Amino acid sequence: MTSQQRVGFVGLGTMGSRMAANLQKGGYQLIVNDLRKDTADSLIAGGALWAETPQAVAEQANVFFTSLPEPADVENAALGPKGLLAGVKPGSAFFDLSTNSPITVNKLAAAFTEKGAHMLDAPVSGGPRGAETRKMAIWVGGDERVYNAHKSVLDAMGDQARYIGPIGTATIAKLVHNMSGYAMVCAYAETFSLGVKAGMDPLDLWQAVRQGAGGRRLTFDGLLDQFLPGKYDPPSFALRLAHKDVALANGLGRELGMPMRMCNLVFAEMTEALNRGWANRDSRSVMLLQQERAGINIAVEPERLRSATTPAKER
């Protein structure tokens, strides 16, 4: 990379302005655009060039990024009048950093392919603080060769840029990540409210729960032992025992007159799993119910699991 390499950036909001600033700190010559020129003042003061339209961004840079609120905003910036596509050159690479929809991503990728250019979905995770400090994941879907060619640019914005797979896969991963997080937020609100309603101090409750098995483990590591390998026998903790625990928690909620919508649903799911004859299988066998509804079967090969979870230095 040299300081002469030009990188385009469209969308200088809360996330975009911080990511663009890191590109500038990395020595790249920025070509920037936003609906409001004043959002680019600090970047322009640092040497960035202002482009009046997304088209002008694509005309001046061979690699460019969008960071915008909605799929419709990305589509308009890319395909609308004076959009990126109107100025794109063959071989150019367009990375969309927004949280987008798979339908929009595939539409954009097809349009850029027709022009001999590349579109990759590259949603990020880390929030404004991560965008500012570069402690941020960037998941990329699309042509892996294009990803590798521009990895240094991605690394200037985030410390964990990773190729996920074909076009659209990074967007799917981001949606699963965010939906999982918000589902857990709602579940935590319900279960912790139960504890406080029952008389516990919220901080004392948090400290107690943090010491438990679930509290000590990284959130998504809970999928490693049963769900991903598809192995629920022998049980680590039997479904019949987990069903009892969930029944007791729901019973406490009824005693306190407290709505427990999600916890009641968990109890119903576990009861259905019991009725399947799974009482002595692992408690996570309840997750098989949703796999049946989706018409899928999850069973990752042991070697792939080991490879994914073993630090590189130990392989």
Number of C-alpha atoms within 10 A of each C-alpha: 10 9 10 10 14 19 23 29 29 28 27 25 18 16 22 23 24 21 28 30 22 21 22 20 13 17 16 23 21 28 27 30 24 24 13 11 14 11 17 22 13 12 21 16 9 14 14 22 19 20 21 15 20 32 22 21 30 30 19 19 22 19 23 26 27 27 28 24 14 13 17 13 17 26 18 15 22 26 19 15 13 18 20 28 22 17 18 28 20 14 15 19 25 29 23 26 25 24 23 27 17 18 11 15 22 16 13 22 19 15 16 24 13 10 15 14 19 25 27 30 33 33 23 26 19 16 13 18 13 19 24 21 15 19 17 22 22 24 24 29 25 23 16 15 9 16 22 13 10 14 14 13 22 22 19 20 28 24 15 16 21 19 19 20 14 14 21 23 21 27 28 18 16 21 17 11 13 13 12 12 13 11 12 13 11 11 16 12 11 18 17 16 17 20 17 14 16 14 10 14 11 14 10 11 14 14 11 11 14 13 11 10 8 12 13 10 12 8 11 9 10 13 12 14 14 20 18 16 16 19 18 23 14 10 16 13 15 19 24 18 14 17 21 14 13 17 19 12 19 22 15 17 22 12 10 12 10 16 13 20 11 14 18 17 11 17 19 15 17 27 19 14 23 19 10 11 9 19 20 17 21 21 24 23 23 22 16 17 15 12 12 10 8 9 8 10 12 13 12 14 11 11 8 10 14 11 12 10 10 10 9 8 5 6 7
